[in-house]
Each structure stands twice: as C-alpha cells, then as structure tokens.
Amino acid sequence: MSNKRVEHLQRIKDAIKNADLSEEEKSNAWRHIEEWYAEDKSFGTLYEKLAEISPKIEALMEELGLI
C-alpha cells in the first residue's frame, strides 16, 4: 500500500477515534472502511490482470468511469 493511502487511512482512523460516537459506532465505521479497502484492493488486482490480457482494457475502464 502506498504511503499516501496509509496516511489517509491513519487520518480516517484518528477522526473516527476522536469522533463523538459510541464504541459500537466507531467499530462499525472502521469495519466498513476495512471492507471498502479490501474491495478497492481487489479491484486493483482485477484491473492489473485484465490489463495484462489487453492494453485496450484501460481505455475501456476509463470510458466506463471505473478508473
């Protein structure tokens, strides 16, 4: 994971920690962020595999607004 993403995740984690939320709400918020991160990471892996198959994939994904 890039340093920029680590920094963003740390800022989000700190914001959740300092927010006026119950412990359960904080836990749920962080769980959702972890799920989104896993989905984002999976999408990146999928994109890389598809790009290996054909360089036209990048243009197609841009046209669809996915990247």
PyMOL commands that set and color helices and strands:
alter all, ss='L'
color gray80, all
select helices_A, chain A and resi 3-18+23-53+56-63
alter helices_A, ss='H'
color red, helices_A
deselect
rebuild
show_as cartoon
